[in-house]
Amino acid sequence: MNSHNQDAFHHRAKEPVVEAGQRQETSLLSIRTVSSAALFEGEHEIGIDHRGALYRLKITRQGKLILNK
């Protein structure tokens, strides 16, 4: 069960309703984007302070991202 409040994600772009057979186009211009290179600056792990809790964002050996509390 997801314990996140959906209202907390109001800043995310809402996907338009698409009728069957129509092509859906999503604009990423409304989503703030930061490159992982800019976040990590050559490191493989960074800390994120979120409301007093420390989260660790890591790049795996396979190049994927993992977020741990």
Phi and psi in radians as a Rosetta constraint file:
Dihedral C 1 N 2 CA 2 C 2 CIRCULARHARMONIC -1.490 0.35
Dihedral N 2 CA 2 C 2 N 3 CIRCULARHARMONIC 2.139 0.35
Dihedral C 2 N 3 CA 3 C 3 CIRCULARHARMONIC -1.615 0.35
Dihedral N 3 CA 3 C 3 N 4 CIRCULARHARMONIC 0.019 0.35
Dihedral C 3 N 4 CA 4 C 4 CIRCULARHARMONIC -1.324 0.35
Dihedral N 4 CA 4 C 4 N 5 CIRCULARHARMONIC 2.447 0.35
Dihedral C 4 N 5 CA 5 C 5 CIRCULARHARMONIC -1.402 0.35
Dihedral N 5 CA 5 C 5 N 6 CIRCULARHARMONIC 2.165 0.35
Dihedral C 5 N 6 CA 6 C 6 CIRCULARHARMONIC -1.063 0.35
Dihedral N 6 CA 6 C 6 N 7 CIRCULARHARMONIC -0.513 0.35
Dihedral C 6 N 7 CA 7 C 7 CIRCULARHARMONIC -1.126 0.35
Dihedral N 7 CA 7 C 7 N 8 CIRCULARHARMONIC -0.391 0.35
Dihedral C 7 N 8 CA 8 C 8 CIRCULARHARMONIC -1.251 0.35
Dihedral N 8 CA 8 C 8 N 9 CIRCULARHARMONIC -0.231 0.35
Dihedral C 8 N 9 CA 9 C 9 CIRCULARHARMONIC -1.887 0.35
Dihedral N 9 CA 9 C 9 N 10 CIRCULARHARMONIC 0.432 0.35
Dihedral C 9 N 10 CA 10 C 10 CIRCULARHARMONIC -1.105 0.35
Dihedral N 10 CA 10 C 10 N 11 CIRCULARHARMONIC -0.379 0.35
Dihedral C 10 N 11 CA 11 C 11 CIRCULARHARMONIC -1.352 0.35
Dihedral N 11 CA 11 C 11 N 12 CIRCULARHARMONIC -0.225 0.35
Dihedral C 11 N 12 CA 12 C 12 CIRCULARHARMONIC -1.343 0.35
Dihedral N 12 CA 12 C 12 N 13 CIRCULARHARMONIC 2.582 0.35
Dihedral C 12 N 13 CA 13 C 13 CIRCULARHARMONIC -1.187 0.35
Dihedral N 13 CA 13 C 13 N 14 CIRCULARHARMONIC 2.344 0.35
Dihedral C 13 N 14 CA 14 C 14 CIRCULARHARMONIC -1.538 0.35
Dihedral N 14 CA 14 C 14 N 15 CIRCULARHARMONIC 2.392 0.35
Dihedral C 14 N 15 CA 15 C 15 CIRCULARHARMONIC -1.388 0.35
Dihedral N 15 CA 15 C 15 N 16 CIRCULARHARMONIC 2.408 0.35
Dihedral C 15 N 16 CA 16 C 16 CIRCULARHARMONIC -1.211 0.35
Dihedral N 16 CA 16 C 16 N 17 CIRCULARHARMONIC 2.664 0.35
Dihedral C 16 N 17 CA 17 C 17 CIRCULARHARMONIC -1.317 0.35
Dihedral N 17 CA 17 C 17 N 18 CIRCULARHARMONIC 2.294 0.35
Dihedral C 17 N 18 CA 18 C 18 CIRCULARHARMONIC -2.093 0.35
Dihedral N 18 CA 18 C 18 N 19 CIRCULARHARMONIC 2.268 0.35
Dihedral C 18 N 19 CA 19 C 19 CIRCULARHARMONIC -1.293 0.35
Dihedral N 19 CA 19 C 19 N 20 CIRCULARHARMONIC 2.701 0.35
Dihedral C 19 N 20 CA 20 C 20 CIRCULARHARMONIC -0.986 0.35
Dihedral N 20 CA 20 C 20 N 21 CIRCULARHARMONIC 2.352 0.35
Dihedral C 20 N 21 CA 21 C 21 CIRCULARHARMONIC 1.550 0.35
Dihedral N 21 CA 21 C 21 N 22 CIRCULARHARMONIC -0.195 0.35
Dihedral C 21 N 22 CA 22 C 22 CIRCULARHARMONIC -1.565 0.35
Dihedral N 22 CA 22 C 22 N 23 CIRCULARHARMONIC 2.636 0.35
Dihedral C 22 N 23 CA 23 C 23 CIRCULARHARMONIC -1.531 0.35
Dihedral N 23 CA 23 C 23 N 24 CIRCULARHARMONIC 2.322 0.35
Dihedral C 23 N 24 CA 24 C 24 CIRCULARHARMONIC -1.705 0.35
Dihedral N 24 CA 24 C 24 N 25 CIRCULARHARMONIC 2.271 0.35
Dihedral C 24 N 25 CA 25 C 25 CIRCULARHARMONIC -2.054 0.35
Dihedral N 25 CA 25 C 25 N 26 CIRCULARHARMONIC 2.272 0.35
Dihedral C 25 N 26 CA 26 C 26 CIRCULARHARMONIC -1.947 0.35
Dihedral N 26 CA 26 C 26 N 27 CIRCULARHARMONIC 2.268 0.35
Dihedral C 26 N 27 CA 27 C 27 CIRCULARHARMONIC -1.683 0.35
Dihedral N 27 CA 27 C 27 N 28 CIRCULARHARMONIC 2.155 0.35
Dihedral C 27 N 28 CA 28 C 28 CIRCULARHARMONIC -1.556 0.35
Dihedral N 28 CA 28 C 28 N 29 CIRCULARHARMONIC 0.003 0.35
Dihedral C 28 N 29 CA 29 C 29 CIRCULARHARMONIC -1.130 0.35
Dihedral N 29 CA 29 C 29 N 30 CIRCULARHARMONIC -0.455 0.35
Dihedral C 29 N 30 CA 30 C 30 CIRCULARHARMONIC -1.504 0.35
Dihedral N 30 CA 30 C 30 N 31 CIRCULARHARMONIC -0.088 0.35
Dihedral C 30 N 31 CA 31 C 31 CIRCULARHARMONIC -1.837 0.35
Dihedral N 31 CA 31 C 31 N 32 CIRCULARHARMONIC 2.173 0.35
Dihedral C 31 N 32 CA 32 C 32 CIRCULARHARMONIC -1.131 0.35
Dihedral N 32 CA 32 C 32 N 33 CIRCULARHARMONIC 2.198 0.35
Dihedral C 32 N 33 CA 33 C 33 CIRCULARHARMONIC -2.125 0.35
Dihedral N 33 CA 33 C 33 N 34 CIRCULARHARMONIC 2.326 0.35
Dihedral C 33 N 34 CA 34 C 34 CIRCULARHARMONIC -2.223 0.35
Dihedral N 34 CA 34 C 34 N 35 CIRCULARHARMONIC 2.295 0.35
Dihedral C 34 N 35 CA 35 C 35 CIRCULARHARMONIC -1.245 0.35
Dihedral N 35 CA 35 C 35 N 36 CIRCULARHARMONIC 2.602 0.35
Dihedral C 35 N 36 CA 36 C 36 CIRCULARHARMONIC -1.126 0.35
Dihedral N 36 CA 36 C 36 N 37 CIRCULARHARMONIC -0.554 0.35
Dihedral C 36 N 37 CA 37 C 37 CIRCULARHARMONIC -1.077 0.35
Dihedral N 37 CA 37 C 37 N 38 CIRCULARHARMONIC -0.684 0.35
Dihedral C 37 N 38 CA 38 C 38 CIRCULARHARMONIC -1.220 0.35
Dihedral N 38 CA 38 C 38 N 39 CIRCULARHARMONIC -0.619 0.35
Dihedral C 38 N 39 CA 39 C 39 CIRCULARHARMONIC -1.239 0.35
Dihedral N 39 CA 39 C 39 N 40 CIRCULARHARMONIC -0.822 0.35
Dihedral C 39 N 40 CA 40 C 40 CIRCULARHARMONIC -1.503 0.35
Dihedral N 40 CA 40 C 40 N 41 CIRCULARHARMONIC -0.437 0.35
Dihedral C 40 N 41 CA 41 C 41 CIRCULARHARMONIC 0.805 0.35
Dihedral N 41 CA 41 C 41 N 42 CIRCULARHARMONIC 0.839 0.35
Dihedral C 41 N 42 CA 42 C 42 CIRCULARHARMONIC 1.534 0.35
Dihedral N 42 CA 42 C 42 N 43 CIRCULARHARMONIC -0.173 0.35
Dihedral C 42 N 43 CA 43 C 43 CIRCULARHARMONIC -1.514 0.35
Dihedral N 43 CA 43 C 43 N 44 CIRCULARHARMONIC 2.934 0.35
Dihedral C 43 N 44 CA 44 C 44 CIRCULARHARMONIC -1.890 0.35
Dihedral N 44 CA 44 C 44 N 45 CIRCULARHARMONIC -0.054 0.35
Dihedral C 44 N 45 CA 45 C 45 CIRCULARHARMONIC -2.635 0.35
Dihedral N 45 CA 45 C 45 N 46 CIRCULARHARMONIC 2.416 0.35
Dihedral C 45 N 46 CA 46 C 46 CIRCULARHARMONIC -2.325 0.35
Dihedral N 46 CA 46 C 46 N 47 CIRCULARHARMONIC 2.759 0.35
Dihedral C 46 N 47 CA 47 C 47 CIRCULARHARMONIC -1.790 0.35
Dihedral N 47 CA 47 C 47 N 48 CIRCULARHARMONIC 2.485 0.35
Dihedral C 47 N 48 CA 48 C 48 CIRCULARHARMONIC -2.173 0.35
Dihedral N 48 CA 48 C 48 N 49 CIRCULARHARMONIC 2.095 0.35
Dihedral C 48 N 49 CA 49 C 49 CIRCULARHARMONIC -1.563 0.35
Dihedral N 49 CA 49 C 49 N 50 CIRCULARHARMONIC 2.010 0.35
Dihedral C 49 N 50 CA 50 C 50 CIRCULARHARMONIC -2.189 0.35
Dihedral N 50 CA 50 C 50 N 51 CIRCULARHARMONIC 1.869 0.35
Dihedral C 50 N 51 CA 51 C 51 CIRCULARHARMONIC 0.930 0.35
Dihedral N 51 CA 51 C 51 N 52 CIRCULARHARMONIC 0.723 0.35
Dihedral C 51 N 52 CA 52 C 52 CIRCULARHARMONIC 1.516 0.35
Dihedral N 52 CA 52 C 52 N 53 CIRCULARHARMONIC -0.100 0.35
Dihedral C 52 N 53 CA 53 C 53 CIRCULARHARMONIC -1.803 0.35
Dihedral N 53 CA 53 C 53 N 54 CIRCULARHARMONIC 2.458 0.35
Dihedral C 53 N 54 CA 54 C 54 CIRCULARHARMONIC -1.671 0.35
Dihedral N 54 CA 54 C 54 N 55 CIRCULARHARMONIC 2.178 0.35
Dihedral C 54 N 55 CA 55 C 55 CIRCULARHARMONIC -1.946 0.35
Dihedral N 55 CA 55 C 55 N 56 CIRCULARHARMONIC 2.593 0.35
Dihedral C 55 N 56 CA 56 C 56 CIRCULARHARMONIC -2.022 0.35
Dihedral N 56 CA 56 C 56 N 57 CIRCULARHARMONIC 2.141 0.35
Dihedral C 56 N 57 CA 57 C 57 CIRCULARHARMONIC -1.847 0.35
Dihedral N 57 CA 57 C 57 N 58 CIRCULARHARMONIC 2.130 0.35
Dihedral C 57 N 58 CA 58 C 58 CIRCULARHARMONIC -2.153 0.35
Dihedral N 58 CA 58 C 58 N 59 CIRCULARHARMONIC 2.600 0.35
Dihedral C 58 N 59 CA 59 C 59 CIRCULARHARMONIC -1.716 0.35
Dihedral N 59 CA 59 C 59 N 60 CIRCULARHARMONIC 2.180 0.35
Dihedral C 59 N 60 CA 60 C 60 CIRCULARHARMONIC -1.389 0.35
Dihedral N 60 CA 60 C 60 N 61 CIRCULARHARMONIC 3.017 0.35
Dihedral C 60 N 61 CA 61 C 61 CIRCULARHARMONIC -1.092 0.35
Dihedral N 61 CA 61 C 61 N 62 CIRCULARHARMONIC -0.474 0.35
Dihedral C 61 N 62 CA 62 C 62 CIRCULARHARMONIC -1.498 0.35
Dihedral N 62 CA 62 C 62 N 63 CIRCULARHARMONIC 0.023 0.35
Dihedral C 62 N 63 CA 63 C 63 CIRCULARHARMONIC 1.462 0.35
Dihedral N 63 CA 63 C 63 N 64 CIRCULARHARMONIC 0.230 0.35
Dihedral C 63 N 64 CA 64 C 64 CIRCULARHARMONIC -1.633 0.35
Dihedral N 64 CA 64 C 64 N 65 CIRCULARHARMONIC 2.869 0.35
Dihedral C 64 N 65 CA 65 C 65 CIRCULARHARMONIC -1.835 0.35
Dihedral N 65 CA 65 C 65 N 66 CIRCULARHARMONIC 2.429 0.35
Dihedral C 65 N 66 CA 66 C 66 CIRCULARHARMONIC -2.268 0.35
Dihedral N 66 CA 66 C 66 N 67 CIRCULARHARMONIC 2.308 0.35
Dihedral C 66 N 67 CA 67 C 67 CIRCULARHARMONIC -1.946 0.35
Dihedral N 67 CA 67 C 67 N 68 CIRCULARHARMONIC 2.151 0.35
Dihedral C 67 N 68 CA 68 C 68 CIRCULARHARMONIC -2.140 0.35
Dihedral N 68 CA 68 C 68 N 69 CIRCULARHARMONIC 2.606 0.35
